[in-house]
Amino acid sequence: MDGGVIILDFGSQVTQLIARRLREMNVYSELHPYNYNIEDIKAQKPKAIILSGGPLSVNDATSPKRGVQELLEVAPVMGICYGMQLMCQEFGGIVEKAKVREYGKKMVHWTEPLGEVPKDQHVWMSHGDVVKVPPPGFKVLAKSDENHPAVLEGKNLFAVQYHPEVSHTEHGLDILKHFVFEIAKVEPNWKAKGIVADLTKRIQDQVADDEHVMVGLSGGVDSTVAAQLVTEALGQERVHCFFINNGLLRKGEYDEVLERYHKLGLNVVGVDAEKLFLDELSGIADPEKKRKKIGHAFIKVFEDCMNKMTPKPVWLVQGTLYPDVIESVSTRGESVTIKTHHNVGGLPEKMNLKLLEPLRELFKDEVRKIGAELEIPDDSLWRHPFPGPGLAIRVLGAVDKESLETLREADEIYINALKAEGLYDKIWQAFSVLLPVNTVGVQGDARTYAKVLALRAVTSDDAMTADWFNFSHAFLQKVSNKITNEVEGVNRVVYDVTSKPPGTIEWE
């Protein structure tokens, strides 16, 4: 790290947004558990440390604790919500249960506003405890409507009772910038050109000069950028890419994407493994079991490809991103695992391959920025995200070839309509979901009993949070009519108006 920010996670569901906001400020940041070893922290030489929020009370015997003084000896420390209360308690303040809890959108009133931050600021709060008495030597910079300290400052210490990382907090970035740039003096040097140089060096340091790597390409932005990055770092002759037709791709996607890879200059081979994947998925309805089956099938294909290679590869490259890691594995403190990702969690020992994940600590928009730096064309970079398990998690319930074909036909109509209306580039991700529900319909003056199709479209910056796209009624009517008229097996179309949270972007 040497100059970035370490964020210690005490269990808030929005902790990852702190890292996200810092990256937006061109500041490198890493998330670690609240009890991350102090010697490891010192070894990373951070310029600042941030303590996240959390769901528990600092007065609970079982709540996570962390010595702030030892962290302060390494770098300036900022506390957010629970982090503020922990800081106050250690330095002699009094934290107690609030008589009136402060949840949701609230006002704080500054006695000494920071920069462009208004004197009366709307913020997002979520806490049941309050600082009753600030620690000696701490200055109260702002208070809530209930007259509780909302912003505190000490020597190399800064704390806020609300969440500056969430979009609901006005001027939240200005608050983070004050701590990061004014107090901690962090340099904003996390930029695309520097990221590419840093990742290239990491790859070259990891992979010995005589070692070959193999790359599993999915057709999406992440694996494409990972493959191009590794190829430029190691050379085409040492990087062997495989694009697998798993039978779970969109209509016409296999041939189209394979041609795109050849144009990029990747050393790529197409592998038709549709039968293997559909056999593995036969009769499987549970989404977690689907992911595991798909992950196992990919391993089988990679093993087969590896056994045919000369010389044998030493590394397997995957386009895993930070949100994949955060959602899959609860290694960052006390936060809850949301769902597993088929490409997170390591490799079977029998493969005897090392895992190379050059994008593992990056968010999607950062991946696109470095993809542009690598001169990957926009039609590859700005494709909507597509899940690793493909259409298997968009056919809810058991997967079969007939359902997949139905979904492909409907989804093509939907995506083509978005492009025709100039909406595709305004949306982060759009797709169709085939539901395991039959409803009665009337088509051609006859009774039908057919499937329901759900349309999904969201706006987002990083896939950590998302909101549904507000289509016109005319657009939805046009798409619905076209799908129900032209796609056999679908007689009803619905539109999903759920944000993330509480939902996830994908249905499974």
Salt bridges, closest charged atoms under 4 A:
GLU24 OE2 - ARG21 NH1 2.81
GLU30 OE1 - HIS32 NE2 2.78
GLU39 OE2 - LYS42 NZ 3.81
GLU70 OE2 - ARG66 NH2 3.12
GLU102 OE1 - HIS127 NE2 2.84
GLU102 OE2 - HIS148 ND1 3.61
GLU112 OE2 - LYS139 NZ 2.73
ASP120 OD1 - HIS109 ND1 2.61
ASP145 OD1 - HIS109 NE2 2.44
GLU153 OE2 - HIS178 NE2 3.36
GLU165 OE2 - HIS163 ND1 2.82
GLU170 OE2 - HIS122 ND1 3.29
ASP174 OD2 - HIS171 ND1 2.80
ASP198 OD2 - ARG202 NH2 3.01
ASP205 OD2 - LYS201 NZ 2.89
ASP222 OD1 - LYS364 NZ 2.93
GLU253 OE2 - ARG250 NH2 3.01
GLU253 OE2 - ARG383 NH2 2.61
GLU256 OE2 - ARG260 NH2 3.01
GLU259 OE2 - LYS263 NZ 3.65
GLU274 OE2 - LYS401 NZ 3.71
ASP279 OD2 - LYS275 NZ 2.77
GLU280 OE2 - LYS300 NZ 2.56
GLU288 OE2 - ARG291 NH1 3.74
GLU303 OE2 - LYS350 NZ 3.87
ASP304 OD2 - LYS308 NZ 3.23
ASP324 OD1 - HIS341 ND1 3.53
GLU327 OE1 - HIS341 NE2 3.13
GLU327 OE2 - LYS500 NZ 2.73
GLU357 OE1 - ARG360 NH1 2.62
GLU361 OE2 - ARG332 NH2 3.46
ASP365 OD2 - ARG20 NH2 2.37
GLU366 OE1 - ARG23 NH1 2.73
ASP379 OD2 - ARG260 NE 3.99
GLU405 OE2 - ARG408 NH1 2.85
GLU409 OE1 - LYS251 NZ 3.20
GLU412 OE1 - LYS251 NZ 3.10
GLU421 OE2 - LYS478 NZ 3.43
ASP462 OD2 - ARG20 NE 2.97
GLU486 OE2 - LYS482 NZ 2.76
ASP496 OD2 - ARG456 NE 3.29
GLU506 OE2 - ARG394 NH2 2.67
GLU508 OE1 - LYS290 NZ 3.03
